[in-house]
Amino acid sequence: MAKGGGETTLPDWVTPMSATLTQDRFTGPEWVFERKFDGIRLLAFKNGNDVNLFSRNQLPQELPEVARAVAALPAENLILDGEMTWHTAERRFYVFDIIWLNGVDLRAWPLERRREYLEKLPLKSPLALVERLDAARPWEQACAEGWEGVIAKRLGSVYESRRSPAWLKMKCEVTQTFVVGGFTDPQGTRVGLGALLVGHFQDNDLLFAGKVGTGFDSKLLRDLRQRLDRLEIASSPFTSGKGLPRIRAHWVRPEIAVEVGFIEWTVHNKLRHPRLLRVVS
């Protein structure tokens, strides 16, 4: 196990590294993927026989079985990072990083080197190592198996106490077809249009669901603008104007249907993190 160098005093607290939400879907040799668990973030601090467990907000957690398992690990001191889950009343601490070991601060070490030391630890239930995914399209595996999503981690990245682009979370999406009732003008260097204003029918009412501004390429932006210009009308087709943009908006007859991926509905019945998947008609 790691010896020498770095700090020698175990810190009382380390702000955990957070993943940045992305709507991109990609793979590449510089990325590894892990399952995103639906639980609470947990950091375990072991110093001799003493073990302290904290949530991401530094709130102490009383988990005696986890504390005993961490205390039994063959290390004088360490800090583990992971997610605490409950499945059919079974508690499990899924560990995905090690940021301190035997007096050595590992945060400046590359991800894969930290992983090597983590894999050497004899983790026993309720501790478990988060496995790397080898699916060609891991986000599809996640959604097919009912997971919350996946985390993409860049090889060579250090452990940062902030929300970092070196860790990206891809959440499973809901898909639904909406109709386009308007669009906004492009800003800056964008061409064609800024965002589609989409909605869905409830009885005879067209309810506004939100703005969709990602998922386009330049050709699609231009093509859609040409189609939408031919459908332009003087007033909004949406029954309710709540949430609609007040400036740089154009209204169209709701004849174009689009498939949209989004994370969830907000409490205000709007799409959270929507992106265009395809034009249906």
C-alpha positions as CSV (number, residue, x, y, z in Angstrom):
1,M,0.0,0.0,0.0
2,A,1.0,3.6,-0.5
3,K,3.8,4.8,1.7
4,G,5.7,8.1,2.0
5,G,5.2,11.5,0.4
6,G,2.2,13.8,0.5
7,E,0.5,14.8,3.8
8,T,0.9,12.9,7.0
9,T,-2.1,14.0,9.0
10,L,-5.4,12.7,8.0
11,P,-7.8,15.7,7.3
12,D,-11.0,15.9,9.2
13,W,-12.9,16.6,6.0
14,V,-12.5,16.6,2.2
15,T,-15.1,18.2,-0.1
16,P,-16.1,15.5,-2.5
17,M,-15.6,15.7,-6.2
18,S,-18.9,16.1,-8.1
19,A,-19.8,15.1,-11.7
20,T,-21.1,17.6,-14.2
21,L,-24.4,16.7,-16.0
22,T,-24.0,16.3,-19.7
23,Q,-26.5,15.6,-22.5
24,D,-23.7,14.3,-24.8
25,R,-23.5,10.6,-25.4
26,F,-20.0,9.4,-26.3
27,T,-17.3,6.9,-25.6
28,G,-13.5,7.0,-26.2
29,P,-10.2,5.5,-25.1
30,E,-9.6,8.4,-22.6
31,W,-12.9,7.7,-20.7
32,V,-14.1,4.9,-18.4
33,F,-17.7,4.4,-17.3
34,E,-19.3,3.4,-14.0
35,R,-22.9,2.9,-12.9
36,K,-24.5,5.9,-11.3
37,F,-26.1,4.7,-8.1
38,D,-29.3,6.2,-6.6
39,G,-28.3,6.7,-2.9
40,I,-26.5,9.1,-0.7
41,R,-22.9,10.2,-1.2
42,L,-20.7,8.8,1.6
43,L,-17.1,9.5,2.6
44,A,-15.4,7.1,5.1
45,F,-12.5,8.4,7.2
46,K,-10.5,5.7,9.0
47,N,-7.7,6.7,11.4
48,G,-6.4,3.7,13.4
49,N,-9.5,2.0,14.9
50,D,-11.6,5.1,14.6
51,V,-14.0,5.4,11.6
52,N,-16.2,8.4,10.8
53,L,-18.8,8.5,8.0
54,F,-20.1,11.7,6.4
55,S,-22.6,12.7,3.7
56,R,-21.6,15.1,1.0
57,N,-22.7,18.0,3.3
58,Q,-20.4,16.7,6.1
59,L,-23.3,15.4,8.1
60,P,-22.3,12.4,10.3
61,Q,-23.9,9.1,9.3
62,E,-24.6,6.3,11.8
63,L,-24.0,3.1,9.8
64,P,-22.4,0.6,12.3
65,E,-22.0,-2.3,9.8
66,V,-20.2,0.0,7.3
67,A,-18.0,1.5,10.0
68,R,-17.0,-2.0,11.2
69,A,-16.1,-3.1,7.6
70,V,-14.0,0.0,7.0
71,A,-12.3,-0.4,10.4
72,A,-11.3,-4.0,9.4
73,L,-9.5,-2.8,6.2
74,P,-5.6,-3.3,6.3
75,A,-4.7,0.4,6.4
76,E,-3.6,2.6,9.2
77,N,-5.6,5.5,7.8
78,L,-7.6,6.1,4.6
79,I,-10.5,8.0,3.0
80,L,-12.9,6.2,0.8
81,D,-15.5,7.9,-1.5
82,G,-18.7,6.2,-2.7
83,E,-22.4,5.9,-2.7
84,M,-24.6,4.3,0.1
85,T,-27.6,2.5,-1.2
86,W,-30.5,0.5,0.2
87,H,-31.8,-2.5,-1.9
88,T,-34.6,-4.6,-0.4
89,A,-33.5,-3.5,3.1
90,E,-29.8,-4.4,2.3
91,R,-27.3,-1.6,2.9
92,R,-24.3,-1.4,0.7
93,F,-21.5,1.1,0.4
94,Y,-20.4,1.1,-3.3
95,V,-16.8,2.5,-3.2
96,F,-15.6,4.3,-6.4
97,D,-12.5,6.2,-5.2
98,I,-9.7,6.3,-2.6
99,I,-8.3,9.7,-1.8
100,W,-6.1,9.0,1.2
101,L,-4.0,6.0,2.2
102,N,-1.5,5.5,4.9
103,G,-0.5,9.1,5.3
104,V,-0.5,9.8,1.6
105,D,-2.8,12.3,0.0
106,L,-3.8,10.7,-3.3
107,R,-5.9,13.5,-4.7
108,A,-3.1,14.6,-7.1
109,W,-2.7,11.1,-8.5
110,P,-4.3,10.1,-11.8
111,L,-7.6,8.3,-11.7
112,E,-6.2,5.0,-12.9
113,R,-3.4,4.9,-10.2
114,R,-5.9,5.6,-7.5
115,R,-8.0,2.8,-8.9
116,E,-5.1,0.4,-8.7
117,Y,-4.8,1.0,-4.9
118,L,-8.5,0.8,-4.4
119,E,-8.7,-2.6,-6.2
120,K,-6.0,-3.9,-3.7
121,L,-8.3,-3.3,-0.7
122,P,-10.1,-6.5,0.4
123,L,-13.6,-4.9,0.4
124,K,-16.1,-7.2,2.1
125,S,-19.9,-6.8,2.4
126,P,-21.4,-4.3,3.0
127,L,-18.5,-2.7,1.1
128,A,-18.4,-3.2,-2.7
129,L,-16.2,-1.9,-5.5
130,V,-18.0,0.0,-8.2
131,E,-17.3,-2.0,-11.4
132,R,-16.2,-0.5,-14.7
133,L,-18.7,-0.9,-17.6
134,D,-17.6,-2.4,-20.9
135,A,-20.8,-1.9,-22.9
136,A,-20.4,-0.2,-26.3
137,R,-23.1,2.3,-25.3
138,P,-23.1,2.2,-21.5
139,W,-25.9,4.8,-21.1
140,E,-28.2,2.4,-23.0
141,Q,-27.3,-0.4,-20.7
142,A,-28.1,1.8,-17.7
143,C,-31.5,2.7,-19.0
144,A,-32.3,-0.9,-20.0
145,E,-31.5,-2.2,-16.6
146,G,-33.3,0.6,-14.7
147,W,-30.3,2.5,-13.4
148,E,-30.3,6.2,-12.7
149,G,-27.5,6.6,-15.3
150,V,-23.7,6.3,-15.7
151,I,-20.7,8.4,-14.8
152,A,-17.9,9.0,-17.4
153,K,-14.5,9.6,-15.8
154,R,-11.5,10.9,-17.8
155,L,-8.3,8.8,-17.4
156,G,-5.4,10.8,-16.0
157,S,-7.8,13.1,-14.0
158,V,-7.0,14.2,-10.4
159,Y,-9.5,14.3,-7.6
160,E,-10.9,17.8,-7.4
161,S,-13.0,19.1,-4.6
162,R,-15.5,20.7,-7.0
163,R,-18.0,20.0,-9.7
164,S,-15.6,18.9,-12.4
165,P,-15.8,18.3,-16.2
166,A,-13.4,15.3,-15.7
167,W,-16.4,13.5,-14.3
168,L,-19.6,13.6,-16.4
169,K,-23.0,12.2,-15.4
170,M,-25.3,10.8,-18.1
171,K,-28.7,10.4,-16.6
172,C,-31.3,8.1,-18.2
173,E,-33.7,10.0,-20.3
174,V,-37.5,10.0,-20.7
175,T,-38.5,10.3,-24.4
176,Q,-41.7,11.8,-25.6
177,T,-43.1,13.4,-28.8
178,F,-44.1,17.1,-28.6
179,V,-45.4,19.5,-31.2
180,V,-43.7,22.8,-32.0
181,G,-45.7,25.9,-31.3
182,G,-42.9,28.5,-31.8
183,F,-39.2,29.2,-31.8
184,T,-36.8,31.9,-30.7
185,D,-34.3,33.8,-32.7
186,P,-30.6,32.6,-32.7
187,Q,-28.1,34.5,-30.7
188,G,-24.4,35.1,-31.3
189,T,-22.9,32.7,-33.9
190,R,-25.9,30.3,-33.9
191,V,-27.8,30.0,-37.2
192,G,-31.4,29.3,-38.0
193,L,-33.1,29.4,-34.6
194,G,-32.3,29.6,-30.9
195,A,-34.7,27.1,-29.4
196,L,-37.9,25.3,-30.2
197,L,-41.0,26.1,-28.1
198,V,-42.7,22.8,-27.6
199,G,-45.9,21.6,-26.1
200,H,-48.4,18.7,-25.8
201,F,-52.2,18.6,-26.2
202,Q,-54.5,18.0,-23.3
203,D,-58.0,17.8,-24.7
204,N,-58.0,20.8,-27.1
205,D,-55.5,22.8,-25.1
206,L,-51.8,23.0,-26.2
207,L,-49.8,23.2,-23.0
208,F,-46.3,24.7,-23.1
209,A,-43.7,22.2,-22.0
210,G,-40.5,24.2,-22.4
211,K,-37.7,25.3,-24.7
212,V,-35.5,22.7,-26.6
213,G,-32.2,24.3,-27.6
214,T,-29.8,21.4,-27.9
215,G,-29.5,18.4,-30.2
216,F,-29.3,20.3,-33.5
217,D,-26.6,20.6,-36.1
218,S,-26.3,23.7,-38.4
219,K,-28.0,22.0,-41.3
220,L,-31.0,21.0,-39.2
221,L,-31.2,24.5,-37.7
222,R,-31.4,26.0,-41.2
223,D,-33.9,23.4,-42.5
224,L,-36.2,23.8,-39.5
225,R,-36.1,27.6,-39.8
226,Q,-37.3,27.4,-43.4
227,R,-40.1,25.0,-42.5
228,L,-41.2,27.1,-39.5
229,D,-41.2,30.4,-41.4
230,R,-43.8,28.9,-43.7
231,L,-46.0,28.1,-40.7
232,E,-45.7,31.4,-38.8
233,I,-48.8,32.9,-37.3
234,A,-49.5,36.2,-35.4
235,S,-50.2,34.9,-31.9
236,S,-49.2,32.0,-29.6
237,P,-51.0,28.7,-30.1
238,F,-50.3,27.8,-26.5
239,T,-53.3,27.9,-24.2
240,S,-51.2,29.1,-21.3
241,G,-48.4,31.7,-21.6
242,K,-46.7,30.8,-18.4
243,G,-43.0,30.4,-19.0
244,L,-43.1,31.5,-22.6
245,P,-40.3,33.9,-23.7
246,R,-41.5,37.5,-24.0
247,I,-39.0,38.7,-26.6
248,R,-37.5,37.2,-29.8
249,A,-40.2,34.6,-30.1
250,H,-42.1,33.5,-33.2
251,W,-45.3,31.5,-33.3
252,V,-46.2,28.8,-35.7
253,R,-49.1,26.4,-36.4
254,P,-48.5,23.3,-34.4
255,E,-47.9,20.9,-37.3
256,I,-44.3,19.8,-36.7
257,A,-43.7,16.9,-34.3
258,V,-40.4,16.3,-32.6
259,E,-39.1,13.6,-30.3
260,V,-37.4,15.0,-27.2
261,G,-35.2,13.4,-24.5
262,F,-35.3,14.9,-21.1
263,I,-34.5,13.9,-17.5
264,E,-37.8,14.6,-15.8
265,W,-40.7,16.9,-15.4
266,T,-40.2,19.8,-13.1
267,V,-42.7,20.8,-10.4
268,H,-43.9,23.5,-12.8
269,N,-44.7,20.9,-15.5
270,K,-41.7,21.8,-17.7
271,L,-39.0,19.6,-19.2
272,R,-35.8,19.4,-17.3
273,H,-32.6,19.3,-19.5
274,P,-34.4,18.6,-22.8
275,R,-32.6,17.8,-26.1
276,L,-33.9,17.1,-29.5
277,L,-33.6,13.5,-30.6
278,R,-35.3,13.7,-34.0
279,V,-37.9,15.5,-36.1
280,V,-40.9,13.1,-36.4
281,S,-42.9,14.9,-39.0
